[in-house]
């Protein structure tokens, strides 16, 4: 798959995700599976955070610096630092689009 195809597929993700989530209730979005797994809502917010604070930062540094040092991003730690389950909102997570 070429880069332009990957970018096109990724740009469609918010629309696809919204269509899959459209009929879910707030209770379903926030349902917490046993075993400490993320709810659907937490998964969405976690992916948003990793995209912005992980990949977004890395890509900007790769473009701006000749030899950037790219520290590891601990996704589990990032998730723990976020507001607990009840604080996430789906709409901002789905509407965030970075150039």
Biopython code that builds the backbone (N, CA, C, O; Angstrom):
import numpy as np
from Bio.PDB.StructureBuilder import StructureBuilder

atoms = [
    (1, "UNK", "N", (0.848, -1.172, 0.000)),
    (1, "UNK", "CA", (0.000, 0.000, 0.000)),
    (1, "UNK", "C", (0.898, 1.241, 0.000)),
    (1, "UNK", "O", (1.871, 1.311, 0.750)),
    (2, "UNK", "N", (0.568, 2.194, -0.829)),
    (2, "UNK", "CA", (1.356, 3.412, -0.914)),
    (2, "UNK", "C", (0.951, 4.389, 0.178)),
    (2, "UNK", "O", (-0.146, 4.306, 0.730)),
    (3, "UNK", "N", (1.858, 5.322, 0.483)),
    (3, "UNK", "CA", (1.619, 6.290, 1.546)),
    (3, "UNK", "C", (0.324, 7.073, 1.313)),
    (3, "UNK", "O", (-0.439, 7.288, 2.255)),
    (4, "UNK", "N", (0.071, 7.493, 0.100)),
    (4, "UNK", "CA", (-1.150, 8.263, -0.192)),
    (4, "UNK", "C", (-2.401, 7.434, 0.112)),
    (4, "UNK", "O", (-3.417, 7.985, 0.535)),
    (5, "UNK", "N", (-2.337, 6.125, -0.099)),
    (5, "UNK", "CA", (-3.471, 5.250, 0.197)),
    (5, "UNK", "C", (-3.668, 5.104, 1.711)),
    (5, "UNK", "O", (-4.796, 5.066, 2.202)),
    (6, "UNK", "N", (-2.568, 5.025, 2.426)),
    (6, "UNK", "CA", (-2.637, 4.933, 3.891)),
    (6, "UNK", "C", (-3.243, 6.211, 4.453)),
    (6, "UNK", "O", (-4.124, 6.162, 5.312)),
    (7, "UNK", "N", (-2.772, 7.349, 3.970)),
    (7, "UNK", "CA", (-3.293, 8.638, 4.437)),
    (7, "UNK", "C", (-4.779, 8.751, 4.129)),
    (7, "UNK", "O", (-5.549, 9.213, 4.971)),
    (8, "UNK", "N", (-5.184, 8.345, 2.959)),
    (8, "UNK", "CA", (-6.604, 8.396, 2.588)),
    (8, "UNK", "C", (-7.439, 7.502, 3.509)),
    (8, "UNK", "O", (-8.514, 7.900, 3.959)),
    (9, "UNK", "N", (-6.947, 6.310, 3.783)),
    (9, "UNK", "CA", (-7.674, 5.386, 4.667)),
    (9, "UNK", "C", (-7.782, 5.961, 6.083)),
    (9, "UNK", "O", (-8.841, 5.892, 6.706)),
    (10, "UNK", "N", (-6.691, 6.524, 6.580)),
    (10, "UNK", "CA", (-6.706, 7.103, 7.924)),
    (10, "UNK", "C", (-7.629, 8.317, 8.012)),
    (10, "UNK", "O", (-8.265, 8.543, 9.041)),
    (11, "UNK", "N", (-7.699, 9.083, 6.950)),
    (11, "UNK", "CA", (-8.552, 10.273, 6.970)),
    (11, "UNK", "C", (-10.030, 9.901, 7.019)),
    (11, "UNK", "O", (-10.856, 10.708, 7.446)),
    (12, "UNK", "N", (-10.369, 8.699, 6.591)),
    (12, "UNK", "CA", (-11.753, 8.230, 6.635)),
    (12, "UNK", "C", (-12.139, 7.657, 8.003)),
    (12, "UNK", "O", (-13.320, 7.432, 8.266)),
    (13, "UNK", "N", (-11.164, 7.421, 8.866)),
    (13, "UNK", "CA", (-11.427, 6.754, 10.136)),
    (13, "UNK", "C", (-12.456, 7.465, 11.015)),
    (13, "UNK", "O", (-13.309, 6.783, 11.583)),
    (14, "UNK", "N", (-12.430, 8.796, 11.164)),
    (14, "UNK", "CA", (-13.455, 9.416, 12.023)),
    (14, "UNK", "C", (-14.882, 9.136, 11.551)),
    (14, "UNK", "O", (-15.765, 8.886, 12.372)),
    (15, "UNK", "N", (-15.110, 9.175, 10.261)),
    (15, "UNK", "CA", (-16.451, 8.914, 9.720)),
    (15, "UNK", "C", (-16.847, 7.455, 9.962)),
    (15, "UNK", "O", (-17.976, 7.166, 10.358)),
    (16, "UNK", "N", (-15.922, 6.559, 9.723)),
    (16, "UNK", "CA", (-16.185, 5.132, 9.938)),
    (16, "UNK", "C", (-16.470, 4.859, 11.414)),
    (16, "UNK", "O", (-17.414, 4.146, 11.753)),
    (17, "UNK", "N", (-15.652, 5.429, 12.276)),
    (17, "UNK", "CA", (-15.826, 5.223, 13.709)),
    (17, "UNK", "C", (-17.168, 5.774, 14.179)),
    (17, "UNK", "O", (-17.879, 5.114, 14.937)),
    (18, "UNK", "N", (-17.516, 6.974, 13.737)),
    (18, "UNK", "CA", (-18.810, 7.552, 14.107)),
    (18, "UNK", "C", (-19.960, 6.653, 13.673)),
    (18, "UNK", "O", (-20.924, 6.472, 14.417)),
    (19, "UNK", "N", (-19.862, 6.095, 12.479)),
    (19, "UNK", "CA", (-20.955, 5.249, 11.997)),
    (19, "UNK", "C", (-21.080, 3.976, 12.835)),
    (19, "UNK", "O", (-22.188, 3.489, 13.059)),
    (20, "UNK", "N", (-19.973, 3.446, 13.290)),
    (20, "UNK", "CA", (-20.009, 2.239, 14.123)),
    (20, "UNK", "C", (-20.533, 2.529, 15.529)),
    (20, "UNK", "O", (-21.100, 1.650, 16.178)),
    (21, "UNK", "N", (-20.344, 3.752, 15.992)),
    (21, "UNK", "CA", (-20.723, 4.097, 17.361)),
    (21, "UNK", "C", (-22.077, 4.790, 17.462)),
    (21, "UNK", "O", (-22.593, 4.975, 18.565)),
    (22, "UNK", "N", (-22.650, 5.170, 16.345)),
    (22, "UNK", "CA", (-23.851, 6.007, 16.319)),
    (22, "UNK", "C", (-25.009, 5.449, 17.136)),
    (22, "UNK", "O", (-25.734, 6.217, 17.768)),
    (23, "UNK", "N", (-25.198, 4.163, 17.139)),
    (23, "UNK", "CA", (-26.355, 3.574, 17.809)),
    (23, "UNK", "C", (-26.066, 3.097, 19.235)),
    (23, "UNK", "O", (-26.949, 2.563, 19.905)),
    (24, "UNK", "N", (-24.835, 3.291, 19.691)),
    (24, "UNK", "CA", (-24.510, 2.852, 21.050)),
    (24, "UNK", "C", (-24.975, 3.878, 22.070)),
    (24, "UNK", "O", (-24.895, 5.084, 21.838)),
    (25, "UNK", "N", (-25.459, 3.387, 23.192)),
    (25, "UNK", "CA", (-25.875, 4.273, 24.276)),
    (25, "UNK", "C", (-24.652, 4.692, 25.076)),
    (25, "UNK", "O", (-23.576, 4.109, 24.942)),
    (26, "UNK", "N", (-24.830, 5.703, 25.904)),
    (26, "UNK", "CA", (-23.763, 6.149, 26.785)),
    (26, "UNK", "C", (-23.312, 5.003, 27.699)),
    (26, "UNK", "O", (-22.121, 4.851, 27.971)),
    (27, "UNK", "N", (-24.254, 4.217, 28.161)),
    (27, "UNK", "CA", (-23.934, 3.069, 29.018)),
    (27, "UNK", "C", (-23.064, 2.064, 28.269)),
    (27, "UNK", "O", (-22.092, 1.549, 28.821)),
    (28, "UNK", "N", (-23.410, 1.786, 27.025)),
    (28, "UNK", "CA", (-22.609, 0.849, 26.227)),
    (28, "UNK", "C", (-21.204, 1.398, 25.967)),
    (28, "UNK", "O", (-20.226, 0.654, 26.036)),
    (29, "UNK", "N", (-21.102, 2.679, 25.672)),
    (29, "UNK", "CA", (-19.791, 3.283, 25.420)),
    (29, "UNK", "C", (-18.894, 3.230, 26.649)),
    (29, "UNK", "O", (-17.676, 3.096, 26.534)),
    (30, "UNK", "N", (-19.503, 3.336, 27.825)),
    (30, "UNK", "CA", (-18.739, 3.388, 29.073)),
    (30, "UNK", "C", (-18.656, 2.042, 29.791)),
    (30, "UNK", "O", (-18.067, 1.949, 30.869)),
    (31, "UNK", "N", (-19.239, 1.008, 29.203)),
    (31, "UNK", "CA", (-19.204, -0.315, 29.835)),
    (31, "UNK", "C", (-17.761, -0.735, 30.086)),
    (31, "UNK", "O", (-16.929, -0.724, 29.179)),
    (32, "UNK", "N", (-17.483, -1.101, 31.319)),
    (32, "UNK", "CA", (-16.135, -1.472, 31.729)),
    (32, "UNK", "C", (-16.017, -3.000, 31.797)),
    (32, "UNK", "O", (-16.541, -3.615, 32.726)),
    (33, "UNK", "N", (-15.337, -3.618, 30.826)),
    (33, "UNK", "CA", (-15.183, -5.075, 30.867)),
    (33, "UNK", "C", (-14.377, -5.524, 32.088)),
    (33, "UNK", "O", (-13.562, -4.776, 32.626)),
    (34, "UNK", "N", (-14.619, -6.724, 32.494)),
    (34, "UNK", "CA", (-13.835, -7.297, 33.607)),
    (34, "UNK", "C", (-12.373, -7.414, 33.218)),
    (34, "UNK", "O", (-12.038, -7.506, 32.036)),
    (35, "UNK", "N", (-11.528, -7.409, 34.196)),
    (35, "UNK", "CA", (-10.108, -7.625, 33.956)),
    (35, "UNK", "C", (-9.323, -6.342, 33.710)),
    (35, "UNK", "O", (-8.157, -6.390, 33.319)),
    (36, "UNK", "N", (-9.959, -5.194, 33.939)),
    (36, "UNK", "CA", (-9.248, -3.939, 33.788)),
    (36, "UNK", "C", (-9.097, -3.454, 32.359)),
    (36, "UNK", "O", (-8.276, -2.576, 32.092)),
    (37, "UNK", "N", (-9.870, -4.006, 31.437)),
    (37, "UNK", "CA", (-9.793, -3.580, 30.047)),
    (37, "UNK", "C", (-10.511, -2.246, 29.861)),
    (37, "UNK", "O", (-11.416, -1.906, 30.623)),
    (38, "UNK", "N", (-10.103, -1.502, 28.848)),
    (38, "UNK", "CA", (-10.722, -0.222, 28.540)),
    (38, "UNK", "C", (-12.149, -0.415, 28.032)),
    (38, "UNK", "O", (-12.467, -1.410, 27.380)),
    (39, "UNK", "N", (-12.999, 0.562, 28.348)),
    (39, "UNK", "CA", (-14.313, 0.628, 27.706)),
    (39, "UNK", "C", (-14.093, 1.092, 26.261)),
    (39, "UNK", "O", (-12.980, 1.465, 25.889)),
    (40, "UNK", "N", (-15.144, 1.068, 25.460)),
    (40, "UNK", "CA", (-15.040, 1.570, 24.087)),
    (40, "UNK", "C", (-14.600, 3.032, 24.116)),
    (40, "UNK", "O", (-13.711, 3.436, 23.367)),
    (41, "UNK", "N", (-15.222, 3.812, 24.976)),
    (41, "UNK", "CA", (-14.894, 5.224, 25.088)),
    (41, "UNK", "C", (-13.434, 5.437, 25.499)),
    (41, "UNK", "O", (-12.746, 6.291, 24.939)),
    (42, "UNK", "N", (-12.972, 4.667, 26.465)),
    (42, "UNK", "CA", (-11.575, 4.795, 26.893)),
    (42, "UNK", "C", (-10.613, 4.420, 25.772)),
    (42, "UNK", "O", (-9.566, 5.048, 25.615)),
    (43, "UNK", "N", (-10.961, 3.406, 24.996)),
    (43, "UNK", "CA", (-10.122, 3.042, 23.844)),
    (43, "UNK", "C", (-10.009, 4.197, 22.859)),
    (43, "UNK", "O", (-8.918, 4.505, 22.380)),
    (44, "UNK", "N", (-11.126, 4.830, 22.561)),
    (44, "UNK", "CA", (-11.122, 5.951, 21.624)),
    (44, "UNK", "C", (-10.252, 7.089, 22.152)),
    (44, "UNK", "O", (-9.427, 7.643, 21.426)),
    (45, "UNK", "N", (-10.446, 7.426, 23.414)),
    (45, "UNK", "CA", (-9.669, 8.517, 24.010)),
    (45, "UNK", "C", (-8.191, 8.162, 24.090)),
    (45, "UNK", "O", (-7.333, 9.021, 23.888)),
    (46, "UNK", "N", (-7.896, 6.921, 24.378)),
    (46, "UNK", "CA", (-6.495, 6.481, 24.440)),
    (46, "UNK", "C", (-5.839, 6.596, 23.061)),
    (46, "UNK", "O", (-4.709, 7.070, 22.948)),
    (47, "UNK", "N", (-6.536, 6.171, 22.036)),
    (47, "UNK", "CA", (-5.990, 6.290, 20.679)),
    (47, "UNK", "C", (-5.775, 7.754, 20.299)),
    (47, "UNK", "O", (-4.768, 8.102, 19.682)),
    (48, "UNK", "N", (-6.722, 8.601, 20.671)),
    (48, "UNK", "CA", (-6.577, 10.041, 20.424)),
    (48, "UNK", "C", (-5.326, 10.583, 21.113)),
    (48, "UNK", "O", (-4.535, 11.303, 20.505)),
    (49, "UNK", "N", (-5.157, 10.233, 22.375)),
    (49, "UNK", "CA", (-4.019, 10.743, 23.145)),
    (49, "UNK", "C", (-2.690, 10.263, 22.575)),
    (49, "UNK", "O", (-1.742, 11.041, 22.469)),
    (50, "UNK", "N", (-2.617, 8.989, 22.207)),
    (50, "UNK", "CA", (-1.385, 8.441, 21.624)),
    (50, "UNK", "C", (-1.084, 9.134, 20.296)),
    (50, "UNK", "O", (0.068, 9.446, 19.997)),
    (51, "UNK", "N", (-2.125, 9.369, 19.509)),
    (51, "UNK", "CA", (-1.942, 10.036, 18.217)),
    (51, "UNK", "C", (-1.370, 11.437, 18.398)),
    (51, "UNK", "O", (-0.414, 11.819, 17.724)),
    (52, "UNK", "N", (-1.959, 12.193, 19.307)),
    (52, "UNK", "CA", (-1.550, 13.587, 19.505)),
    (52, "UNK", "C", (-0.227, 13.681, 20.253)),
    (52, "UNK", "O", (0.701, 14.351, 19.801)),
    (53, "UNK", "N", (-0.142, 13.007, 21.399)),
    (53, "UNK", "CA", (1.015, 13.169, 22.269)),
    (53, "UNK", "C", (2.180, 12.246, 21.922)),
    (53, "UNK", "O", (3.312, 12.482, 22.346)),
    (54, "UNK", "N", (1.907, 11.218, 21.168)),
    (54, "UNK", "CA", (2.959, 10.298, 20.770)),
    (54, "UNK", "C", (3.381, 10.520, 19.339)),
    (54, "UNK", "O", (4.432, 11.100, 19.068)),
    (55, "UNK", "N", (2.555, 10.056, 18.430)),
    (55, "UNK", "CA", (2.914, 10.112, 17.012)),
    (55, "UNK", "C", (2.993, 11.534, 16.477)),
    (55, "UNK", "O", (3.895, 11.852, 15.703)),
    (56, "UNK", "N", (2.060, 12.394, 16.878)),
    (56, "UNK", "CA", (2.068, 13.770, 16.392)),
    (56, "UNK", "C", (3.354, 14.495, 16.760)),
    (56, "UNK", "O", (3.965, 15.160, 15.924)),
    (57, "UNK", "N", (3.754, 14.363, 18.011)),
    (57, "UNK", "CA", (4.997, 14.992, 18.483)),
    (57, "UNK", "C", (6.185, 14.421, 17.728)),
    (57, "UNK", "O", (7.060, 15.167, 17.288)),
    (58, "UNK", "N", (6.222, 13.126, 17.576)),
    (58, "UNK", "CA", (7.340, 12.480, 16.871)),
    (58, "UNK", "C", (7.434, 12.938, 15.413)),
    (58, "UNK", "O", (8.520, 13.253, 14.928)),
    (59, "UNK", "N", (6.317, 12.973, 14.731)),
    (59, "UNK", "CA", (6.332, 13.387, 13.325)),
    (59, "UNK", "C", (6.780, 14.839, 13.177)),
    (59, "UNK", "O", (7.568, 15.158, 12.287)),
    (60, "UNK", "N", (6.279, 15.723, 14.051)),
    (60, "UNK", "CA", (6.719, 17.121, 13.987)),
    (60, "UNK", "C", (8.225, 17.238, 14.234)),
    (60, "UNK", "O", (8.904, 18.013, 13.560)),
    (61, "UNK", "N", (8.745, 16.482, 15.185)),
    (61, "UNK", "CA", (10.183, 16.545, 15.477)),
    (61, "UNK", "C", (11.008, 15.957, 14.344)),
    (61, "UNK", "O", (12.079, 16.473, 14.027)),
    (62, "UNK", "N", (10.524, 14.887, 13.733)),
    (62, "UNK", "CA", (11.245, 14.299, 12.603)),
    (62, "UNK", "C", (11.335, 15.270, 11.436)),
    (62, "UNK", "O", (12.338, 15.309, 10.723)),
    (63, "UNK", "N", (10.292, 16.043, 11.251)),
    (63, "UNK", "CA", (10.293, 17.022, 10.157)),
    (63, "UNK", "C", (11.145, 18.243, 10.477)),
    (63, "UNK", "O", (11.716, 18.849, 9.570)),
    (64, "UNK", "N", (11.239, 18.615, 11.753)),
    (64, "UNK", "CA", (11.895, 19.864, 12.139)),
    (64, "UNK", "C", (13.362, 19.709, 12.537)),
    (64, "UNK", "O", (14.130, 20.667, 12.452)),
    (65, "UNK", "N", (13.756, 18.509, 12.971)),
    (65, "UNK", "CA", (15.104, 18.319, 13.510)),
    (65, "UNK", "C", (15.888, 17.331, 12.644)),
    (65, "UNK", "O", (15.330, 16.390, 12.080)),
    (66, "UNK", "N", (17.174, 17.573, 12.558)),
    (66, "UNK", "CA", (18.029, 16.699, 11.750)),
    (66, "UNK", "C", (18.159, 15.307, 12.368)),
    (66, "UNK", "O", (18.037, 14.306, 11.662)),
    (67, "UNK", "N", (18.403, 15.234, 13.664)),
    (67, "UNK", "CA", (18.601, 13.953, 14.355)),
    (67, "UNK", "C", (17.890, 13.991, 15.711)),
    (67, "UNK", "O", (18.543, 14.037, 16.754)),
    (68, "UNK", "N", (16.563, 13.971, 15.697)),
    (68, "UNK", "CA", (15.849, 14.089, 16.973)),
    (68, "UNK", "C", (15.998, 12.845, 17.842)),
    (68, "UNK", "O", (16.096, 11.723, 17.345)),
    (69, "UNK", "N", (16.013, 13.070, 19.127)),
    (69, "UNK", "CA", (15.930, 11.982, 20.086)),
    (69, "UNK", "C", (14.455, 11.828, 20.410)),
    (69, "UNK", "O", (13.809, 12.767, 20.875)),
    (70, "UNK", "N", (13.932, 10.645, 20.163)),
    (70, "UNK", "CA", (12.506, 10.410, 20.339)),
    (70, "UNK", "C", (12.291, 9.474, 21.524)),
    (70, "UNK", "O", (12.435, 8.258, 21.398)),
    (71, "UNK", "N", (11.948, 10.046, 22.670)),
    (71, "UNK", "CA", (11.741, 9.204, 23.845)),
    (71, "UNK", "C", (10.541, 8.288, 23.666)),
    (71, "UNK", "O", (9.604, 8.601, 22.933)),
    (72, "UNK", "N", (10.587, 7.166, 24.341)),
    (72, "UNK", "CA", (9.483, 6.220, 24.294)),
    (72, "UNK", "C", (8.259, 6.861, 24.938)),
    (72, "UNK", "O", (8.384, 7.649, 25.876)),
    (73, "UNK", "N", (7.100, 6.526, 24.440)),
    (73, "UNK", "CA", (5.862, 6.971, 25.081)),
    (73, "UNK", "C", (5.198, 5.732, 25.658)),
    (73, "UNK", "O", (4.945, 4.755, 24.953)),
    (74, "UNK", "N", (4.927, 5.792, 26.929)),
    (74, "UNK", "CA", (4.332, 4.674, 27.634)),
    (74, "UNK", "C", (2.816, 4.834, 27.589)),
    (74, "UNK", "O", (2.240, 5.590, 28.371)),
    (75, "UNK", "N", (2.178, 4.120, 26.672)),
    (75, "UNK", "CA", (0.737, 4.234, 26.490)),
    (75, "UNK", "C", (-0.054, 3.862, 27.726)),
    (75, "UNK", "O", (-1.071, 4.490, 28.023)),
    (76, "UNK", "N", (0.398, 2.842, 28.459)),
    (76, "UNK", "CA", (-0.308, 2.450, 29.680)),
    (76, "UNK", "C", (-0.250, 3.560, 30.722)),
    (76, "UNK", "O", (-1.250, 3.870, 31.369)),
    (77, "UNK", "N", (0.929, 4.156, 30.880)),
    (77, "UNK", "CA", (1.090, 5.246, 31.840)),
    (77, "UNK", "C", (0.265, 6.458, 31.423)),
    (77, "UNK", "O", (-0.364, 7.108, 32.258)),
    (78, "UNK", "N", (0.272, 6.753, 30.145)),
    (78, "UNK", "CA", (-0.511, 7.867, 29.627)),
    (78, "UNK", "C", (-1.989, 7.669, 29.950)),
    (78, "UNK", "O", (-2.671, 8.609, 30.359)),
    (79, "UNK", "N", (-2.476, 6.463, 29.768)),
    (79, "UNK", "CA", (-3.884, 6.165, 30.065)),
    (79, "UNK", "C", (-4.185, 6.354, 31.543)),
    (79, "UNK", "O", (-5.244, 6.871, 31.897)),
    (80, "UNK", "N", (-3.261, 5.939, 32.415)),
    (80, "UNK", "CA", (-3.473, 6.083, 33.857)),
    (80, "UNK", "C", (-3.498, 7.543, 34.293)),
    (80, "UNK", "O", (-4.160, 7.894, 35.270)),
    (81, "UNK", "N", (-2.777, 8.389, 33.569)),
    (81, "UNK", "CA", (-2.699, 9.810, 33.930)),
    (81, "UNK", "C", (-3.934, 10.585, 33.499)),
    (81, "UNK", "O", (-4.143, 11.708, 33.958)),
    (82, "UNK", "N", (-4.747, 10.019, 32.639)),
    (82, "UNK", "CA", (-5.921, 10.705, 32.131)),
    (82, "UNK", "C", (-7.029, 10.709, 33.176)),
    (82, "UNK", "O", (-7.013, 9.941, 34.138)),
    (83, "UNK", "N", (-7.990, 11.601, 32.955)),
    (83, "UNK", "CA", (-9.135, 11.669, 33.834)),
    (83, "UNK", "C", (-9.826, 10.309, 33.840)),
    (83, "UNK", "O", (-9.912, 9.658, 32.799)),
    (84, "UNK", "N", (-10.315, 9.876, 34.988)),
    (84, "UNK", "CA", (-10.944, 8.551, 35.070)),
    (84, "UNK", "C", (-12.107, 8.375, 34.103)),
    (84, "UNK", "O", (-12.570, 9.325, 33.472)),
    (85, "UNK", "N", (-12.548, 7.174, 34.010)),
    (85, "UNK", "CA", (-13.577, 6.706, 33.080)),
    (85, "UNK", "C", (-14.683, 7.720, 32.821)),
    (85, "UNK", "O", (-15.023, 7.954, 31.662)),
    (86, "UNK", "N", (-15.236, 8.309, 33.818)),
    (86, "UNK", "CA", (-16.376, 9.197, 33.648)),
    (86, "UNK", "C", (-16.062, 10.538, 33.030)),
    (86, "UNK", "O", (-16.989, 11.257, 32.656)),
    (87, "UNK", "N", (-14.816, 10.907, 32.905)),
    (87, "UNK", "CA", (-14.478, 12.235, 32.432)),
    (87, "UNK", "C", (-14.324, 12.392, 30.943)),
    (87, "UNK", "O", (-14.309, 13.518, 30.445)),
    (88, "UNK", "N", (-14.208, 11.300, 30.215)),
    (88, "UNK", "CA", (-13.991, 11.382, 28.771)),
    (88, "UNK", "C", (-15.277, 11.751, 28.041)),
    (88, "UNK", "O", (-16.377, 11.388, 28.457)),
    (89, "UNK", "N", (-15.113, 12.466, 26.966)),
    (89, "UNK", "CA", (-16.241, 12.804, 26.108)),
    (89, "UNK", "C", (-15.937, 12.280, 24.713)),
    (89, "UNK", "O", (-14.839, 12.495, 24.199)),
    (90, "UNK", "N", (-16.886, 11.599, 24.098)),
    (90, "UNK", "CA", (-16.665, 11.001, 22.782)),
    (90, "UNK", "C", (-16.536, 12.055, 21.695)),
    (90, "UNK", "O", (-15.607, 11.984, 20.891)),
    (91, "UNK", "N", (-17.420, 13.013, 21.644)),
    (91, "UNK", "CA", (-17.425, 13.941, 20.512)),
    (91, "UNK", "C", (-16.083, 14.629, 20.293)),
    (91, "UNK", "O", (-15.610, 14.646, 19.157)),
    (92, "UNK", "N", (-15.433, 15.206, 21.326)),
    (92, "UNK", "CA", (-14.116, 15.792, 21.058)),
    (92, "UNK", "C", (-13.115, 14.760, 20.548)),
    (92, "UNK", "O", (-12.279, 15.077, 19.702)),
    (93, "UNK", "N", (-13.191, 13.551, 21.044)),
    (93, "UNK", "CA", (-12.262, 12.518, 20.600)),
    (93, "UNK", "C", (-12.431, 12.227, 19.121)),
    (93, "UNK", "O", (-11.451, 11.995, 18.412)),
    (94, "UNK", "N", (-13.651, 12.238, 18.662)),
    (94, "UNK", "CA", (-13.912, 11.897, 17.271)),
    (94, "UNK", "C", (-13.720, 13.087, 16.332)),
    (94, "UNK", "O", (-13.536, 12.913, 15.128)),
    (95, "UNK", "N", (-13.765, 14.278, 16.885)),
    (95, "UNK", "CA", (-13.693, 15.438, 15.999)),
    (95, "UNK", "C", (-12.293, 16.019, 15.880)),
    (95, "UNK", "O", (-12.059, 16.862, 15.014)),
    (96, "UNK", "N", (-11.369, 15.602, 16.707)),
    (96, "UNK", "CA", (-10.024, 16.141, 16.631)),
    (96, "UNK", "C", (-9.364, 15.694, 15.338)),
    (96, "UNK", "O", (-9.239, 14.499, 15.072)),
    (97, "UNK", "N", (-8.947, 16.653, 14.547)),
    (97, "UNK", "CA", (-8.259, 16.365, 13.282)),
    (97, "UNK", "C", (-7.076, 17.296, 13.209)),
    (97, "UNK", "O", (-7.250, 18.514, 13.248)),
    (98, "UNK", "N", (-5.908, 16.771, 13.107)),
    (98, "UNK", "CA", (-4.694, 17.566, 13.011)),
    (98, "UNK", "C", (-4.224, 17.595, 11.568)),
    (98, "UNK", "O", (-4.348, 16.597, 10.857)),
    (99, "UNK", "N", (-3.675, 18.748, 11.116)),
    (99, "UNK", "CA", (-3.149, 18.802, 9.731)),
    (99, "UNK", "C", (-1.928, 17.931, 9.557)),
    (99, "UNK", "O", (-1.368, 17.864, 8.462)),
]
sb = StructureBuilder()
sb.init_structure("model")
sb.init_model(0)
sb.init_chain("A")
sb.init_seg("    ")
for serial, (resi, resn, name, xyz) in enumerate(atoms, 1):
    if name == "N":
        sb.init_residue(resn, " ", resi, " ")
    sb.init_atom(name, np.array(xyz, "f"), 0.0, 1.0, " ", f" {name:<3s}", serial, name[0])
structure = sb.get_structure()
